[in-house]
Amino acid sequence: MEMLLAPPLAFLFFLAVFYLFYFLAGRLAPKLNPVGGKLKSYHCGEDIPGGKPQFGYKLFFFIALFFTMMHVAALVVATLPSGPTAFLGLFYLGMIFLAVLALITRNQHD
């Protein structure tokens, strides 16, 4: 019984269950009938030209840096020893706040 609780086997079991669900739902779904503009892009009452959007990495790096800063700050503050050095955590959080503030205001000017 413990073998069934192993993560790889549990993953394969649930993969099979959800694939079966996906297959059955696909069989029950109505078939596509491409009439008129059914497959055209449409937004708020306006036809928009189709095309593949080109995304850049600028926003990704901004979010990744913010995510890293917040998680490192949480890790550092959570692992600070108690006692007189605990107030260093407040100083560290203040520095992180200023760094995030600089990151946000720098991103608004670009």
Secondary structure, DSSP 8 states (H G I E B T S, - for coil): -GGGGSHHHHHHHHHHHHHHHHHHHHHHS------TTTTS-EETTEE---------SHHHHHHHHHHHHHHHHHHHHHT--SSGGGHHHHHHHHHHHHHHHHHHHHHHH-
